[in-house]
Amino acid sequence: MEELWMDTEAVISAKNLGVSYISGYRTDDYKSYIYHSLFRKKGNSNKNVIWPIKNIDFTGYKGEILGIIGSNGSGKTTLCKLISGILTPEEGQLQVKGEVTALFSLGLGFNKELTGRENVYMSGMILGIKKKKIQQYINDIHKFSGIGEFMDRSVKHYSSGMKARLGFSIVALMEPEILVLDEALNTGDLAFSTKAAEKMKELVKKAKMVIMVTHSIGYAERNCDRLIWLDKGVIKAVGAPNKVAEMYKASVPQKKAVKKNNKIEFKQTEIMKRDNLIVEAKSVGVRYKVKGKMFQALENVSFKIKEGEVVGVIGHNGAGKSTLCKALTNILVPDQGELIVKGRTTALLGFGAGFSQQLTGADNIYLNGMLLGISKKEIDEKYSEIVSFSELEKVIDKPVKQYSSGMKARLGFSIAAVLEPDIFVIDEALSTGDMAFNQKASIRIQEMIDRSKAVIIVTHSMGFVEKICSKAICLGAGKVLFDGSPRDAINFYKDKFSKDIKS
């Protein structure tokens, strides 16, 4: 596959590339890392030195979209930071011919108190873009992001999908020479994912190349020209997307409930539907103040959920789905109407989003557990199971600020997944990181679905809704647009919003 690019200009060249950090002092924790580097004893043993990247050799060519795949902790983000100049290699050589623009995670550097518009200027200037150029592109960024009136609202009111839209739009529409996307498109609806993929292909025609880190193997196969598979800081394979993807999939430990295509074989729950209501919303409204004006996040929302039902909630980013989930779990209290919830509710809402960065993983288990209404005694009983399921035994006593996004996802999922709720609320919780953990998480979700009295699932996966759910609710602009069978709801959603894919 690489032979096809040999006559093309090399944009990135890495030879024997390596970078390390001292165990317990991650390179993104600059203060403690520098302090430790200055004052550690010369006689320190090399056994504490961790190499997230070691002996890396690859070439990136002009005009290609180069995908990077691998499990959590394989070195993908570290490699991106090396390419973008955030980290300096300790070994080997790295040549990058062009200006690099990087987007790490979704809206990671946004100031939550500033508006989307203000964050465009701030993020642009941090990337070294002049204010005059930002002004030139601000309207295009706003239009491409599709966040509408939220552009002038505080980012703290954005869903994760809206942050992803705006973050991608900022870097993609500034016409970068080399664009690096690290897990920047994991959250978002079908329309925006399609539009983003087309934009990347358009970019490589004008610019030099795009580098994309993703856990979505299907997305990588469809949109990348080549793939690099990283494992434990070492390149395992480079080449055609389908071949590298198959090699990666074959390396993932298989679970009994997993099909050959490495996806969980979900089945519709066998719980018998009964007439007694578990959840009832009566003209529910949620609003909050933005710049002195009231914003209606949910308006006149009414629906009923009976025992035994699995309900899918669909809609564009910003439709009110996450707000509804927070209302169902008492994180938000409706200021209009009535919301009746009969039973103990457990939610999987944006894994790790509520973690205190300075506290350890162990401390956050107790903090998040109690926020979910779990007693300390029950957390004590479940603690070992949570840590074991997360597979984070070696780092559970380290500050969460040292965790990768995938590690936070694992821990957040594990805290909620060991519980036995009456009502199970899942908000975009079916993509938890690398493939191996995602398989295990999917099996646990199926078990929780089978045990719960009612399940409410927010997702952009229409196939999942049609296969698993007994009914579906479509939200738009904070209102219930459709409430009925999954297939009818999906058709309604596609008919109403298909124009967004073309725009």
Helices and strands as residue ranges (DSSP letters): G 2-5, E 10-22, H 30-39, G 46-48, E 49-61, E 64-69, H 76-83, E 91-96, E 100-104, H 116-126, H 131-145, G 148-152, G 155-157, H 160-172, E 178-182, H 190-206, E 209-213, H 217-223, E 226-231, E 234-239, H 241-251, E 277-290, E 293-306, E 310-314, H 321-328, E 336-341, E 345-349, H 361-371, H 376-390, G 400-402, H 405-417, E 423-427, H 435-451, E 454-458, H 462-468, E 471-476, E 479-484, H 486-502
